[in-house]
C-alpha cells in the first residue's frame, strides 16, 4: 500500500469521534467527605465500587477537576487506603418504581428497609427528568381536603399546590403531617423523612401513620446518620415516586420532612468538592437545586394526576429570615407557620393563622369562604395585637368595639383552631364550622 494511501487512512481515523473509555482508576487522596481518584473517566452522577481492605463500598461521582475525579461514598468509609481500586458499577440505572411500592418503606436508593422482601419493579425511571412545560400543566381549581380544620378553612390548599410548613424543633410538625396523611382525600401519600432522627422514622410509621393509612403510602427514609449523598437522594427519590403515581393519573400528597436537611446535604457536598460559600455558608448550587426540586411537584398535563406537596422548613431559633426559609417562601405557593408560643400554651395544631397564607386559596373556594376566613383573621389579629394590654387589665371595656368583639370571640376562635391528634375534620364540616363562627362576628 502506498504512503499516500496510508496517510489517507490515518487522516480518516483521526476524523472519527473518539468515545471516552470508562476505565478503572485508583484513589490518590481522601479528605473529609470526598475521595479523589485518577484514571477513571466517569460522568457526574455515575456509580462506582471502591475496593477496600474490608470489602467493597459504593460511591458516586460528584465532580471533577482536570484528571481528578471527586467521589462521595454512600456509606461509612472503612478500610480505604491510597491506591484502592475504583471500578465503574455496571447495573441498571434509574429508580425501580411500581404499584408494589404502596405500603413499603425504602431508603434513598429505593431499596426496601421494612424486611418485606424485594419490590417488583414495573419500570425504571431516572431520578431527574426534564421539567414539565408550565403551559401544559392543568390549572389549580379544586381544594384538597387534608382533614385539618384550620388548614381547610383558613389556609385552604389547592389540588397541585406546593406549600411550606415552617417550624422550629418540637412544635408538632411531624404530628401535623400525620394528621394530614390520615385525613387527606388524595389517592396516594408519599412521605420523605430526610435527615431526621432514626427513632422518629419508626415512630412516624407505627404511631403517627397507622396501619390503615400505610396501605396507600410510600415512606422514603434517609435518617441523619446516613451520608449527605443519601439524604440528597432521599428527597429526589420521594419526588420521583410521587411523579410515577401522578403519571398514572392519581392525586398524590407529597410530604417532605425536611427541605432544610436537603439544602444542608447539598451544602456539605458542595463545600467538600471546593465550591465557595455564598449566603451564610450556603454555596450557590443550593439555591439552584431548591427550585428544581420544588417545581417537579404540582399538576400534570392532560390524563395525569397531581402532586400536592408540603415541604417542612426548619427555622433555626424560630428565625423566619433564615436563608433557606427565605428562599423557600419565594418559590412555594404559600406557607403555614407553626408558632412556638402556641405550642407552649398547649394550642395544637400550633398554626399561626396571622403569618400563614395560601396563594391559590381565592382560586379554589367561593368568595363567601374567602370573606369568612378573612373576618376570622381580622378578629384574631385584633386580639393578638392588644393581648398584653388585655392581660394586665390596662384595657377598659367599651373603649374600642373591635377589641371588645375580639375579647368576646377569642375563646370560640381558639376552640375552632384547635383539633385533637386523632381527630379528622373533613372539608365540608370545616367550611360549615367556619361559616357559623364568622357569621357570629359580623361584617366588621
C-alpha positions, 0 to 999 in steps of 0.5 A, a space after each residue: 500500500 502506498 504512503 499516500 494511501 496510508 496517510 489517507 487512512 490515518 487522516 480518516 481515523 483521526 476524523 472519527 469521534 473518539 468515545 471516552 473509555 470508562 476505565 478503572 482508576 485508583 484513589 490518590 487522596 481522601 479528605 473529609 467527605 470526598 475521595 479523589 481518584 485518577 484514571 477513571 473517566 466517569 460522568 457526574 452522577 455515575 456509580 462506582 465500587 471502591 475496593 477496600 481492605 474490608 470489602 467493597 463500598 459504593 460511591 458516586 461521582 460528584 465532580 471533577 477537576 482536570 484528571 481528578 475525579 471527586 467521589 462521595 461514598 454512600 456509606 461509612 468509609 472503612 478500610 480505604 487506603 491510597 491506591 484502592 481500586 475504583 471500578 465503574 458499577 455496571 447495573 441498571 440505572 434509574 429508580 425501580 418504581 411500581 404499584 408494589 411500592 404502596 405500603 413499603 418503606 425504602 431508603 434513598 436508593 429505593 431499596 426496601 428497609 421494612 424486611 418485606 422482601 424485594 419490590 417488583 419493579 414495573 419500570 425504571 425511571 431516572 431520578 431527574 427528568 426534564 421539567 414539565 412545560 408550565 403551559 401544559 400543566 392543568 390549572 389549580 381549581 379544586 381544594 384538597 381536603 387534608 382533614 385539618 380544620 384550620 388548614 381547610 378553612 383558613 389556609 385552604 390548599 389547592 389540588 397541585 399546590 406546593 406549600 411550606 410548613 415552617 417550624 422550629 424543633 418540637 412544635 408538632 410538625 411531624 404530628 401535623 403531617 400525620 394528621 394530614 396523611 390520615 385525613 387527606 382525600 388524595 389517592 396516594 401519600 408519599 412521605 420523605 423523612 430526610 435527615 431526621 432522627 432514626 427513632 422518629 422514622 419508626 415512630 412516624 410509621 407505627 404511631 403517627 401513620 397507622 396501619 390503615 393509612 400505610 396501605 396507600 403510602 410510600 415512606 422514603 427514609 434517609 435518617 441523619 446518620 446516613 451520608 449527605 449523598 443519601 439524604 440528597 437522594 432521599 428527597 429526589 427519590 420521594 419526588 420521583 415516586 410521587 411523579 410515577 403515581 401522578 403519571 398514572 393519573 392519581 392525586 398524590 400528597 407529597 410530604 417532605 420532612 425536611 427541605 432544610 436537611 436537603 439544602 444542608 446535604 447539598 451544602 456539605 457536598 458542595 463545600 467538600 468538592 471546593 465550591 465557595 460559600 455564598 449566603 451564610 455558608 450556603 454555596 450557590 448550587 443550593 439555591 439552584 437545586 431548591 427550585 428544581 426540586 420544588 417545581 417537579 411537584 404540582 399538576 400534570 398535563 392532560 390524563 395525569 394526576 397531581 402532586 400536592 406537596 408540603 415541604 417542612 422548613 426548619 427555622 433555626 431559633 424560630 428565625 423566619 429570615 433564615 436563608 433557606 426559609 427565605 428562599 423557600 417562601 419565594 418559590 412555594 405557593 404559600 406557607 403555614 407557620 407553626 408558632 412556638 408560643 402556641 405550642 407552649 400554651 398547649 394550642 395544637 395544631 400550633 398554626 399561626 393563622 396571622 403569618 400563614 397564607 395560601 396563594 391559590 386559596 381565592 382560586 379554589 373556594 367561593 368568595 363567601 369562604 374567602 370573606 369568612 376566613 378573612 373576618 376570622 383573621 381580622 378578629 384574631 389579629 385584633 386580639 393578638 395585637 392588644 393581648 398584653 394590654 388585655 392581660 394586665 387589665 390596662 384595657 377598659 371595656 367599651 373603649 374600642 368595639 373591635 377589641 371588645 368583639 375580639 375579647 368576646 370571640 377569642 375563646 370560640 376562635 381558639 376552640 375552632 383552631 384547635 383539633 385533637 391528634 386523632 381527630 379528622 375534620 373533613 372539608 365540608 364540616 370545616 367550611 360549615 364550622 367556619 361559616 357559623 363562627 364568622 357569621 357570629 362576628 359580623 361584617 366588621 
